[in-house]
Amino acid sequence: PPPNPHLTEHPRAENMTGLVGWAVVLAVLAWALHLLRELVDVVLARALGRPPRVLGVAPLLGSAAQYKRDALGFLRRCQQLHGDVFTMNMAGARMTLLADDRALSQYMAARESDL
């Protein structure tokens, strides 16, 4: 049978495949750079005596997806893993959480120069 002219490949299809491949490579590179930045932040927080950092898996979102899925469970896991005071990135905003009444009382009583 003769070839169907409607099923022939578009001349730009090969270029589109190449563009999609590059888009995937760039997305993976952006995600890897995000994880590297998160790991550097974790190490710096520890070295500078700051509250421990919760690793955010998604670029820009940080821990927002995990929090949305199960907020209370996520915060409890963070407290068990990092203690009563920890820092996380939540949709681009860095937040330090105080998960214990004693930690909150110490924070409220502290001088601003001590924070």
C-alpha positions as CSV (number, residue, x, y, z in Angstrom):
1,P,0.0,0.0,0.0
2,P,1.2,3.5,-0.6
3,P,2.4,5.5,2.4
4,N,-0.2,7.6,4.1
5,P,0.8,11.3,3.7
6,H,-0.9,12.1,7.0
7,L,1.4,9.8,8.9
8,T,4.7,11.1,7.6
9,E,7.0,12.5,10.2
10,H,7.1,16.3,10.5
11,P,10.5,17.7,9.5
12,R,10.9,19.5,12.9
13,A,10.1,16.3,14.9
14,E,13.7,15.5,15.2
15,N,14.5,18.9,16.5
16,M,11.7,18.7,19.1
17,T,13.1,15.4,20.4
18,G,16.4,17.1,20.9
19,L,14.8,20.0,22.7
20,V,12.9,17.6,25.0
21,G,16.1,15.8,25.8
22,W,17.8,19.1,26.7
23,A,14.8,20.1,28.8
24,V,15.1,16.9,30.8
25,V,18.8,17.3,31.2
26,L,18.3,20.9,32.5
27,A,15.6,19.8,34.9
28,V,17.8,17.1,36.4
29,L,20.7,19.5,36.6
30,A,18.5,22.1,38.4
31,W,17.2,19.4,40.9
32,A,20.8,18.2,41.5
33,L,22.0,21.8,42.2
34,H,19.0,22.3,44.6
35,L,20.0,19.2,46.5
36,L,23.6,20.3,46.7
37,R,22.5,23.7,48.0
38,E,20.3,22.0,50.6
39,L,23.2,19.8,51.8
40,V,25.5,22.8,52.0
41,D,22.9,24.6,54.1
42,V,22.6,21.6,56.4
43,V,26.4,21.5,56.9
44,L,26.6,25.2,57.4
45,A,23.8,25.2,60.0
46,R,25.6,22.5,61.9
47,A,29.0,24.3,61.7
48,L,27.5,27.7,62.8
49,G,25.5,26.3,65.7
50,R,22.1,27.1,64.0
51,P,19.1,24.8,64.4
52,P,19.2,21.7,62.2
53,R,17.8,21.9,58.7
54,V,15.1,19.7,57.2
55,L,16.1,18.7,53.7
56,G,13.6,19.9,51.1
57,V,13.4,17.5,48.2
58,A,11.6,19.7,45.6
59,P,13.2,22.9,44.3
60,L,11.3,26.0,45.3
61,L,8.7,24.0,47.2
62,G,11.1,22.7,49.8
63,S,9.1,20.7,52.4
64,A,5.7,22.0,51.3
65,A,4.6,18.9,49.5
66,Q,5.5,16.7,52.5
67,Y,3.7,19.1,54.8
68,K,0.6,19.2,52.6
69,R,0.3,15.4,52.5
70,D,0.4,15.0,56.3
71,A,1.2,18.2,58.2
72,L,1.1,16.8,61.8
73,G,2.9,13.6,60.9
74,F,5.5,15.5,59.0
75,L,6.2,17.9,61.9
76,R,6.3,15.0,64.3
77,R,8.9,13.2,62.1
78,C,10.9,16.4,61.9
79,Q,10.9,16.8,65.7
80,Q,11.9,13.2,66.2
81,L,14.7,13.5,63.7
82,H,16.0,17.0,64.5
83,G,14.8,17.8,68.0
84,D,12.6,20.6,69.3
85,V,14.0,23.4,67.2
86,F,14.5,22.9,63.4
87,T,14.5,25.0,60.2
88,M,12.8,24.1,56.9
89,N,12.1,25.7,53.6
90,M,8.4,25.9,52.9
91,A,7.6,27.1,49.4
92,G,10.5,29.5,49.3
93,A,10.2,30.8,52.9
94,R,12.8,29.6,55.4
95,M,11.1,28.9,58.7
96,T,12.4,27.9,62.1
97,L,9.9,25.9,64.2
98,L,9.8,25.6,67.9
99,A,8.1,22.3,68.6
100,D,8.2,22.3,72.4
101,D,6.8,24.6,75.1
102,R,10.2,24.9,76.8
103,A,12.0,25.9,73.6
104,L,9.3,28.5,72.9
105,S,9.6,29.9,76.5
106,Q,13.4,30.2,76.1
107,Y,13.0,31.9,72.7
108,M,10.4,34.4,74.1
109,A,12.7,35.2,77.1
110,A,15.9,35.6,75.1
111,R,17.3,39.0,74.2
112,E,17.3,39.8,70.6
113,S,21.1,39.9,70.5
114,D,21.1,36.3,71.7
115,L,18.9,35.1,68.8
